[in-house]
Amino acid sequence: MTPLPTSLTAQDALLAVMVAVSASDENVRTSELVAIQRIVNHLPVFADYDADRIEPVSRIVFDLFEEEEGLDAFFGLLRAALPEKLYETAYALACDVGAADGALYEQELQFLQEIRDELMIDRLHAAAIERGARARHMTI
């Protein structure tokens, strides 16, 4: 069993949720990785984030997803690291990464539902966040 880290920072948790959405369908796409990198490089919430943490935090997510109770452990780490005021931010980032390749696959949709449930995102707020992600990732 993989030893769990003692804690993640809030920024680590935001990164972890993006990586988790990308990995949720067992196919990490280049467009999703580019979206994650773009988000980390440009959003104010990551202004002082050490980019060297991307690989170890990603490894934590991948390792947890291989464990039998890994998803529960993942959400436990997420809730422990994220202040409630960043729950909607986490969901918005998850939606942006999920939509980055132009399609949401069934496993990604199910995982987004789990994130909504675990972070207690109000359904109306979730719908607005999802619509915003869809609008940002439309193609002509």
Secondary structure, DSSP 8 states (H G I E B T S, - for coil): -----S---HHHHHHHHHHHHHHTTT---HHHHHHHHHHHHH-GGGTT--GGGHHHHHHHHHHHHHSTTHHHHHHHHHHHHS-GGGHHHHHHHHHHHHHTTS---HHHHHHHHHHHHHTT--HHHHHHHHHHHHHHT---
